Amino acid sequence: MNDKQIYVAFITPQLKQEFDSLNQGKFEDKKLYEFIDRATDDLKKDPTCGTKIKKQQWPKEYIKKYNITNLWKYDLPNAWRLIYTIESDEIKIMNIILEWFTHKEYEKRFNY
């Protein structure tokens, strides 16, 4: 059994602010806020509940900008995608949200 504390964070304060502002937006934004909020709850229970993305599919931008060693996709409702990475040490597991976007934007970012 894993006794490590599990956390979810956003890669930048700006991304966290974007997330928080969704709750103040129009109906669609509020729904997206709820979807992401539910995803963070799921990630706190099981960091690997998303789909692991193969290394050869990682956007070079993520490697350069964030120096990632793993990459995961969490499918949100309405064809939205949440992209995150996992970091851990002896005492904690940190799910770090990199971005979210529509499926179409996801396909473009990952060159599908």
C-alpha positions as CSV (number, residue, x, y, z in Angstrom):
1,M,0.0,0.0,0.0
2,N,1.2,3.5,-0.8
3,D,1.5,5.8,2.2
4,K,2.7,8.8,0.3
5,Q,0.6,12.0,0.3
6,I,-0.9,12.8,-3.1
7,Y,-1.2,16.3,-4.3
8,V,-2.4,18.1,-7.5
9,A,-0.9,21.4,-8.6
10,F,-0.8,23.6,-11.6
11,I,2.4,24.1,-13.5
12,T,2.2,27.9,-13.1
13,P,0.3,30.4,-11.0
14,Q,-1.2,31.7,-14.2
15,L,-2.6,28.3,-15.1
16,K,-4.2,28.0,-11.6
17,Q,-5.6,31.5,-12.1
18,E,-7.1,30.4,-15.5
19,F,-8.7,27.4,-13.8
20,D,-10.1,29.5,-11.0
21,S,-11.5,32.1,-13.5
22,L,-13.4,29.3,-15.3
23,N,-15.8,29.2,-12.3
24,Q,-16.7,32.9,-12.9
25,G,-17.3,32.5,-16.6
26,K,-20.2,31.5,-18.7
27,F,-22.1,28.2,-18.4
28,E,-19.6,26.2,-20.6
29,D,-16.6,27.6,-18.6
30,K,-18.3,26.6,-15.3
31,K,-18.9,23.1,-16.6
32,L,-15.2,22.8,-17.6
33,Y,-14.2,24.0,-14.1
34,E,-16.4,21.2,-12.7
35,F,-14.8,18.7,-15.0
36,I,-11.3,19.7,-14.1
37,D,-12.1,19.9,-10.4
38,R,-13.5,16.3,-10.6
39,A,-10.3,15.2,-12.4
40,T,-8.2,16.7,-9.6
41,D,-10.2,14.7,-7.1
42,D,-9.6,11.5,-9.2
43,L,-5.9,12.3,-9.5
44,K,-5.6,12.6,-5.7
45,K,-7.1,9.1,-5.3
46,D,-5.1,7.6,-8.2
47,P,-2.3,9.5,-9.9
48,T,-2.2,7.0,-12.8
49,C,-5.9,7.1,-13.5
50,G,-5.2,8.8,-16.8
51,T,-3.7,7.3,-19.9
52,K,0.1,7.3,-20.1
53,I,1.4,8.9,-23.3
54,K,4.2,7.2,-25.1
55,K,7.5,9.2,-25.0
56,Q,7.8,9.4,-28.8
57,Q,4.4,11.2,-28.8
58,W,5.4,13.9,-26.3
59,P,5.4,17.4,-27.7
60,K,9.0,18.8,-27.8
61,E,7.7,21.9,-26.2
62,Y,6.8,20.0,-23.0
63,I,10.3,18.4,-22.8
64,K,12.1,21.8,-23.3
65,K,9.7,23.9,-21.2
66,Y,9.0,21.5,-18.3
67,N,11.7,18.9,-18.4
68,I,9.2,16.2,-18.0
69,T,10.0,12.5,-17.4
70,N,6.4,11.2,-18.0
71,L,3.2,12.5,-19.5
72,W,-0.4,11.6,-18.9
73,K,-3.8,12.4,-20.5
74,Y,-7.0,12.5,-18.6
75,D,-10.1,12.5,-20.7
76,L,-12.6,15.1,-19.6
77,P,-16.3,15.1,-20.7
78,N,-17.3,16.9,-23.9
79,A,-14.0,15.8,-25.6
80,W,-11.7,18.0,-23.4
81,R,-8.3,16.7,-22.5
82,L,-6.2,17.4,-19.4
83,I,-2.5,16.9,-19.7
84,Y,-0.4,16.2,-16.6
85,T,2.9,14.8,-15.4
86,I,3.7,13.0,-12.2
87,E,6.7,13.7,-9.9
88,S,7.4,12.0,-6.6
89,D,9.9,11.6,-3.8
90,E,10.0,9.5,-0.7
91,I,7.1,11.3,1.0
92,K,4.8,12.6,-1.7
93,I,3.3,12.2,-5.2
94,M,2.7,15.4,-7.1
95,N,0.3,15.5,-10.1
96,I,1.2,18.6,-12.1
97,I,-1.4,19.9,-14.6
98,L,0.3,21.3,-17.7
99,E,-2.7,22.3,-19.7
100,W,-6.2,21.4,-20.8
101,F,-7.8,21.8,-24.2
102,T,-10.4,20.5,-26.7
103,H,-9.8,17.3,-28.4
104,K,-9.1,19.2,-31.7
105,E,-6.4,21.3,-29.9
106,Y,-5.1,18.1,-28.3
107,E,-4.7,16.5,-31.8
108,K,-2.9,19.6,-33.1
109,R,-0.5,19.8,-30.1
110,F,0.3,16.0,-30.4
111,N,0.4,16.1,-34.2
112,Y,-2.3,13.5,-34.7
